[in-house]
């Protein structure tokens, strides 16, 4: 399972408990260190190309520290730490919504490089209508996702739900639901 912009997400532990090898990528070394320490995982750290590789000693979990846009299909083969071929599953809970529209175009292209016809992905986004709130998190219209990926992948909407926002930042801008 590949988790882009993973931060210190506990979702990685859940995916690990499901029997998946977990590979995350994160820009912040503080978030990566916090993840390993908060989950009581012994780890090692070493340079690997344009990244630092953080690897748990006793579990198949690895986090690359660096710019996600430096990751592409040409340098994945250098990552011989992967015990299985990458990437069969991508879990994108908060990456896309962290990026402004101009950057998301490159992000969709990155998806196309990292996935093949057998790869499954779960992409969670938010969408809102407000000119007063500029993000992050950024609104990602359903139509944008479909238009950006439908020529290369089968895209299925699993759920669309309006929820009341609890975020003070949303509420201050007048946004009551997303």
N, C-alpha and C positions, 0 to 999 in steps of 0.2 A: 504494500500500500504506500502510495506517495502522498505526502501531506505538504502542499505548498504553503509558504509563509506560516509555518506551524506554531511559532511562538513557544509557549509552554503548555499547549493544549493537552488536557487529560484525555481527549479523544484518542491520542496516540496509544495510551495505555490500554484503552478498551479494544482498539484494533489489534494490538499485540496479544491480548487475552483471547481474541478470536482465532489465534493461530497464524496471524499474518506477520511477515517481515515488514517492518515499518521504516520508511525513509522520509525524513522531513527536510525542509530547507527553510532557513531563517537568517535574517540579516543581523539580528541582535545577539551578540555572545552572552549578554546578561540573561536574556530569556532562555537560551539554551542551557546555560549553567544552572539556572533556577529549575528548569524542567528535570534535569538529572538529579539535582539535590533534593527537590521536593518529593520525588518519587523513589528516593533512596537507591538510585542506580549508580553503581561504580562505572566509571567511564574513562576512556583515553581520548586524547586529542592530538591530531597531527595534520600537517598541511597536505592538501591534495589538489593539485592544479590551482585554479583561482579560488579555492575554498579552504576552509579548515574542516576537517572531518572529526566529528564527535561521535564516539561509538561506545555503546554500553558493553561492559565486559562479559556479562552473563546472559544477555537477551539480544535477540535480533532487532535492535533498534539503533538507527544511525541518523544523525542530523548534520546536514551540510550547512556550514556558516558562510554566508556570502550572498551575492546578488543573484536572484533567481533567473535573471535574464542572461546570465553567463552559462546557464545550464542548457545544453541542447543535445540532440541525439548523437552528435559526433564525439562529445566527451563522456557520455554515459558509459561507453565501452571501457573507459579507463577506470571505472569504479568497480574493480573486481571484488570489493567488499560485499557486493550484492550476492546473496546465496541463490537467488532466483532471478530470472531475466526481468528487467524493468519494463514497463510498469503495468501490471495487470489491473490495478485499481487506483484511482485517484480520488481522494477525499478532500474536497475544497469547501471548507466551512466558512472561511472568512477572508480568503485571499482576494477574490474578485471585487468584493465590496470595499476593500482597502485601497483600491486603485482608482484614480480619476479616469474619466472616459478616454483621454488621449493615450494613456498607458495601457488600458485594457486591450486595445487593438494588438499591441505586441504580445500581450498575455494570451490572447486567443491563438495567435500564431505559435506561441510556445506550446500550448496544448497540442496542437497539430504535430509538433515535432516529438513530443514525449509519449504520444499515444499511437496505437495501431488499431486495426479493425477489431481486435479481441479485447481491447482495454475497456473497462467499465469506469464510469466516474459518477460521483454524487456531488453535485454542485448546489450549494445553498446560497441564496442571495436575498437581498431585500430590495423593495421598490417603494418609492414614495413620491408624492407630488408636492414639491415645495421649492419655491425660489429663495426662501429665507434660510434654508439649511443646505450647506454646500458639502458636507461630509469631511472626513470619513466618519462613519461608513457612507459610502456613496450609493446612490440609487442605481440599480442595474435593471433596466427594463427587460422583461421577458423577451420581447421582440428583438432586442439587441443580441441576446444570447443565441436565440434561434438563428437569426440572420448570420451571425459570425461562425456558427459551427455546423449548421445543417447540411452544407455541401460535403462535409468530411465525415460526419457522424450522424447516427440516429439519435435524435434529441427527443426525450419524452418528459413532459411535465408530470411529476409525481403528485405534487400538491401545491395549491396556491391558497393561502389563508391570510385574511386580514386580522391583525392583532393590535391591541392597544399598546402603545409604547410606554415603557417605564423609564426610558432614558431621559434624564434631566435636560441634556442637550437638545433632544428632539422636542421635548415639551416647551422649552424656552423659545424655540423657533415657531411654535404654534402647531407642530406636527403631533397629532394625537394617535394616529394609527399608521402602520406600515404594512 
